[in-house]
Amino acid sequence: MSVAQPSKWRFTFNLFIWASAILLAGLIGCDEVRVKPKASGEDPSTQGDSAFSGQYTKDGKGGLFNNIKWYHYDIENHLVWPLYDVYQVKTPSSTYKIQISEYYGDSDSAPGIFAVQIQSGSAETTLRIEAQGCGNPFTNPDFEACLKDPNQNVFTYLDLETLTLTKWTDDQAQNEFGWDMAFKGTDMKLNSGTSGPSSVVGALLKRFDFFFDGRGQASVPALIDKANIQNAKDAFFNVEINPGANYFLPDGIDRVVHESYWLVTEKDGHRSVDPSLWWIVQSKEQNAYAKFHFLSLQQVESETSLKLEYYWQGPIDETFAKNSKVIELRFSQEDSEQKIKSLCFDFGESAAGPCAQTVNWQLQLLIKDSDWRIRTVSGGLGPYSKIEADAIESGRPAQRQ
């Protein structure tokens, strides 16, 4: 799946919109969706939680290695020590366990020479990866000049299936599907989001407590202890793949329902939607769920209409409803007395309105001109293809296949 780079967004916008919504229930006609009245005062801007809990991914900072630091920097000796974490990396074709077990070659003066343990099923290997990039100013006298040279300051790209290693510039890698992980000095990235065109995601599978002190800080004496290092390397093979792993969002993607997936910019500049992608979102109480996709986006002069189809699963429902519903949200950017900066939608009540008054909302929609931002109240899953979405009969984690 090709993922476009998200456009810049400012939340300090001055947008006056009024909203109305119409519910089309399958093929049986139209019912009115209640638009709840605006309370006094301004709507709070609901920010996504950067934490990740359960099997649903919450809105937050994207990228496994943007959230989880794989090393500890020893500032006294200017050395980098791996933390020996075990990561789970999911590619379009397989799932892998990964452990960074070494960062230096034959001596401390040769940084960026990795030893990486890789396991998928019964196949396992330890791969040596030379990915110094520009190194650092302590080991590279031409460090500053190297940083400015895009042909030297490059990542080493790894295809986990073939174990092929390739050096590309960032621009070259943007269009390459033949890599899953990339290494450069202490930087790492996965092929997804703003880093590449694929859909590789990662999760932290295991962190070893014996490398940390009582305050939770990495301990250099513990990290250089040979018995600890060997225990961590051996334990790697006993850690099991977790089918319900808590994958971080792709690099550069900060929201589950990100516009780089569903929002399409046509050649003439007009916006449309990709109706083939589906998501599941959960309620704030994490006991009700909506499975939905976007049907259409139309903009005529100052009015915009966004249409979604969804299946609802309430707190006492064992599965999603058999019949879908269609909701059409209409926005106008004309000045009016209703100065709503955001609109929240409750799938269960088929109700839309200011977030302060829509108590049980699952989606928050923000729009500025042609730019959209959608946030979830308690996380989501996706995007899925239609076939994948149809196979998911329940949003409850214990029941999902």
SULZILIN-V644285 format. One record per backbone hydrogen bond with DSSP energy under -1.0 kcal/mol. CO is the residue of the C=O (numbers start at 1). NH is the residue of the N-H. Records with the same first field share a line. If there is no record, write none. Layout:
# SULZILIN-V644285
CO = NH, NH
This chain:
# SULZILIN-V644285
17 = 340
18 = 332
20 = 330
21 = 33
22 = 328
23 = 31
24 = 26, 326
25 = 28
29 = 25
31 = 23
34 = 352
57 = 380
63 = 67
64 = 68
70 = 83
72 = 81
73 = 75
74 = 78, 79
79 = 74
81 = 72
86 = 205, 206
87 = 98
88 = 203
89 = 96
90 = 201
94 = 91
96 = 89
97 = 119
98 = 87
99 = 117
102 = 115
103 = 113
107 = 110
110 = 105
112 = 131
114 = 129
115 = 101, 102
116 = 127
117 = 99
118 = 125
119 = 97
120 = 123
123 = 120
125 = 118
127 = 116
129 = 114
131 = 185
132 = 135
136 = 139, 140
140 = 143
142 = 146
143 = 147
146 = 149
149 = 152, 153
152 = 154
156 = 183
157 = 166
158 = 180, 181
159 = 163
164 = 159
166 = 157
169 = 173
170 = 174
172 = 175
173 = 176
180 = 191
181 = 158
182 = 189
183 = 156
184 = 187
187 = 184
189 = 182
190 = 192
191 = 200
192 = 195
201 = 90
202 = 248
203 = 88
206 = 86
208 = 211
209 = 212
211 = 219
213 = 216
217 = 213
219 = 223
220 = 224
225 = 229
226 = 230
227 = 231
228 = 232
229 = 233
230 = 234
231 = 235
232 = 236
234 = 237
235 = 238
242 = 245
245 = 247
249 = 63
250 = 253
251 = 194
254 = 60
256 = 258
258 = 261, 262
259 = 263
262 = 274
264 = 272
266 = 269
270 = 266
272 = 264
274 = 277
278 = 384
279 = 292
280 = 381
281 = 290
283 = 286
288 = 283
289 = 313
290 = 281
291 = 311
292 = 279
293 = 309
296 = 307
298 = 305
300 = 303
302 = 333
303 = 300
304 = 331
305 = 298
306 = 329
307 = 295, 296
308 = 327
309 = 293
310 = 325
311 = 291
312 = 321
313 = 289
314 = 317
325 = 310
326 = 24
327 = 308
328 = 22
329 = 306
330 = 20
331 = 304
332 = 18
337 = 339
338 = 340
343 = 365
344 = 353
345 = 362, 363
346 = 350, 351
351 = 346
352 = 36
353 = 344
354 = 357, 358
357 = 359
358 = 361
362 = 377
363 = 345
364 = 375
365 = 343
366 = 373
368 = 371
371 = 368
373 = 366
375 = 364
379 = 282
380 = 57
381 = 280
384 = 278
385 = 389
386 = 390
387 = 391
389 = 392
393 = 320
396 = 399, 400
